[in-house]
């Protein structure tokens, strides 16, 4: 009769493990979001710099051909930035989905039959 009669005792380890898994998952996901946030903030700063630089260059032009060359170079640069944005967005989404997938397989109870 040394056993506890508390009905919740058998489920206590199960609840703690699930809580720890959920806390770990939340931390990993928040870390991934934080990293993505920093990268996108830096990207927004570079966007502001790009447009500021373009404005300055255009203000200093002396001819239409010179302005066209500046626009052409800027368009190529902007297309490269858009390509990098797409790549970064894909990578960020993949990282976050991996965090979800990995944490769902670690520490979560599975259905047993």
N, C-alpha and C positions, 0 to 999 in steps of 0.2 A: 504494500500500500504506500510505497514511497513515491508513486507517480502523482504528478499534479493533476487536479481535476479541472483545471482551467481549459475551457474549450478552445481558446485562441492559441494556446501553446504550440500545437503542431504547425500552425501557420505563421508563427513569428519569423522563423528564418526565411520562409518564402517571401513574406512581405518586405523584410529588410533587403533581401537580394534584389527584389524587383525595384524597390525604392533606390537602392544604390545604382542599379543599372540605368534607371531613368535619370537620376542626377548626373551620372557620367555622360549619358547621351546628350543631355541638355548642355553640359559644359563643352563637349566636343563640338556641338552644333553652333553654340554661341561663339566659340573660338574661330570656327570657320567663317561665320558671318563677320566677325571682327576683322579678320584678315582681308576678306573681300571688301569690307568697308574702307579700310585703309588704302587698298589698291585703287578703288574707285574715287576716293577723295583726291589722291595724287593724280589720277587721270583727269578729273575735273579741273584741277589746277593747270595741267598741261593744255587743256582745251582753252582756258582763259588766256594763257600765254600765246597760244597759236593765233587766236583772233586778234589779240593786241599787237602781235608782231606783224600780222598781215595788214592791219590798219596803218601801222607806222610805215611799212614798206610802200603801201599804195599812196600814202600822203607825200612820200618823197619822190614819187615817179615824175618823170619829165616828158614822157611820151606814151602814146597808146601801145606801141609794141613792147615797151618796158613793162607796162601794167599787165599786158596779156601774158608775158613771160612769168611775172609774179603770180598771177592767177593760175597758170598752168602748173607751176611748181607747188603752189599751195594746194591745189586740187589733188595732185599726186600724194602729197604728204598727208592730206586729210583722209584719202582713201586708205592709206597704210594704217592710219590711226583707227579707222573704222574696222579694218581687218583684225587688228590687235584687240579691239573692243569685243568683237565677236568671239575670238579665241578665248579671251579672258572670261567672258560670260559663260561660255561652255565649260571651261575648267572650274570656275566657281560653283556652278550648278552640279557638276560631277562630284566635286569634293563634298558638298553638302549631302548629296544623295548617298555617297559612300558612307558618310557618318551615320545617316539614318539606317542604311542597310547593315553596316557593321555592328551597330549597337542593338539592332533588332535581333541579331544572331548571338550576341554576347550577353549573357545574364538574363535573358527573357525566358520565362518558362515555356516549354513546348508541351503540346497536347500529348498526353500519353494514353494509350489504350489498354 
